[in-house]
Amino acid sequence: QLQLVESGGGLAQPGGSLRLSCVPSGFTWEGYHIGWFRQAPGKERQGVSCITHTDGSRVYSESVKGRFTVSKDNTKNIMYLQMNSLRAEDTAVYFCAAVVAKFGELCVLQRDEYAYWGQGTEVTVSS
């Protein structure tokens, strides 16, 4: 069974940083688009960032562009989300997700496109 496990969430002050990690269980990142989503209380799950399998290109939502960086370590089979300059509005449960990559397609920040999800890790930004 394919599973994803996130870690690294917690409490951060405004302007601070956190790094989230996501590790797959039962498969490797090879052949998958992978990404991060988040869901704030009372709101829908939204895309944050993703990595296209074929060329490694990255997509970011406008709300995190310039502050967050997504990366993956193929040797360790870990995906990261480095979050800097955190704001109160970044408070949410963060999920990693994966989907089998289709030839010629880039990753997208659309929730319905992803087949595999982690359980989430909570991030709270507050002073």
C-alpha positions as CSV (number, residue, x, y, z in Angstrom):
1,Q,0.0,0.0,0.0
2,L,1.3,3.4,-1.0
3,Q,1.6,5.8,1.9
4,L,3.1,9.3,2.5
5,V,4.3,10.5,5.9
6,E,4.8,14.2,6.7
7,S,6.8,15.6,9.5
8,G,8.3,18.9,10.7
9,G,5.2,20.9,11.6
10,G,5.0,22.9,14.7
11,L,4.7,26.4,16.1
12,A,6.7,29.2,14.6
13,Q,6.7,33.0,15.1
14,P,5.9,35.4,12.3
15,G,8.9,35.8,10.2
16,G,10.3,32.5,11.3
17,S,11.0,29.3,9.4
18,L,10.1,25.7,9.4
19,R,11.0,22.8,7.1
20,L,8.6,20.0,6.4
21,S,9.5,16.6,5.1
22,C,7.6,13.9,3.3
23,V,8.7,10.3,2.9
24,P,6.9,7.8,0.7
25,S,6.3,4.2,2.0
26,G,6.0,1.4,-0.5
27,F,7.3,3.4,-3.5
28,T,9.9,5.9,-4.5
29,W,9.4,9.3,-6.1
30,E,10.6,8.0,-9.5
31,G,7.8,8.4,-11.9
32,Y,5.6,10.7,-9.8
33,H,4.7,14.3,-9.7
34,I,4.8,15.3,-6.0
35,G,3.5,18.3,-4.2
36,W,2.4,20.1,-1.1
37,F,-1.1,21.3,-0.2
38,R,-2.5,23.0,2.9
39,Q,-5.8,23.4,4.5
40,A,-6.5,26.2,6.9
41,P,-9.4,25.9,9.4
42,G,-12.7,26.3,7.7
43,K,-11.2,26.5,4.2
44,E,-10.6,24.2,1.3
45,R,-7.4,22.4,0.7
46,Q,-5.2,24.5,-1.6
47,G,-2.0,23.8,-3.6
48,V,1.2,25.2,-2.3
49,S,3.9,23.8,-4.5
50,C,4.8,20.9,-6.7
51,I,7.7,19.3,-8.6
52,T,7.3,17.8,-12.1
53,H,8.9,14.4,-12.4
54,T,10.3,14.7,-15.9
55,D,12.2,17.9,-15.7
56,G,12.2,18.8,-12.0
57,S,10.4,22.1,-12.7
58,R,8.6,23.7,-9.7
59,V,5.3,25.4,-9.4
60,Y,4.4,27.7,-6.5
61,S,1.2,29.4,-5.5
62,E,1.3,33.1,-5.5
63,S,0.8,33.3,-1.8
64,V,4.1,31.5,-1.1
65,K,6.2,32.4,-4.0
66,G,9.5,33.8,-2.9
67,R,9.1,32.5,0.6
68,F,8.7,28.7,0.3
69,T,11.0,26.3,-1.5
70,V,10.2,22.8,-2.5
71,S,12.9,20.2,-3.1
72,K,13.5,16.5,-3.2
73,D,16.4,14.3,-2.3
74,N,16.3,11.3,-4.7
75,T,19.0,9.5,-2.8
76,K,17.1,9.7,0.5
77,N,13.7,9.6,-1.2
78,I,12.5,12.7,0.8
79,M,10.6,15.8,-0.3
80,Y,11.0,19.0,1.6
81,L,9.2,22.2,1.9
82,Q,11.4,25.0,3.3
83,M,9.1,27.7,4.6
84,N,10.7,31.1,5.4
85,S,9.2,34.5,6.4
86,L,6.2,32.7,7.8
87,R,3.0,34.7,8.3
88,A,-0.1,34.0,10.4
89,E,-2.0,33.2,7.2
90,D,0.3,30.3,6.6
91,T,-1.3,28.5,9.6
92,A,-2.7,25.3,8.3
93,V,-2.4,21.5,8.1
94,Y,0.1,20.7,5.4
95,F,-0.2,17.6,3.2
96,C,2.1,16.0,0.8
97,A,0.7,14.3,-2.3
98,A,1.8,12.3,-5.3
99,V,0.4,11.2,-8.6
100,V,1.8,9.0,-11.4
101,A,3.3,11.4,-13.9
102,K,1.9,11.3,-17.4
103,F,4.3,11.9,-20.3
104,G,4.5,15.5,-21.4
105,E,2.5,16.9,-18.5
106,L,3.7,19.3,-15.8
107,C,2.6,19.1,-12.2
108,V,-0.3,21.2,-11.2
109,L,-1.7,22.6,-8.0
110,Q,-5.1,21.0,-8.3
111,R,-6.1,18.7,-5.5
112,D,-8.2,16.4,-7.6
113,E,-5.2,15.5,-9.8
114,Y,-3.4,13.7,-6.9
115,A,-4.1,10.1,-5.9
116,Y,-1.9,9.6,-2.9
117,W,-1.9,11.7,0.3
118,G,-0.3,11.9,3.7
119,Q,-2.1,12.5,6.9
120,G,-0.9,16.0,7.3
121,T,1.3,17.9,9.7
122,E,0.1,21.0,11.5
123,V,1.8,24.4,11.2
124,T,0.9,27.2,13.4
125,V,2.3,30.7,13.0
126,S,1.7,32.9,16.0
127,S,3.5,35.2,18.4
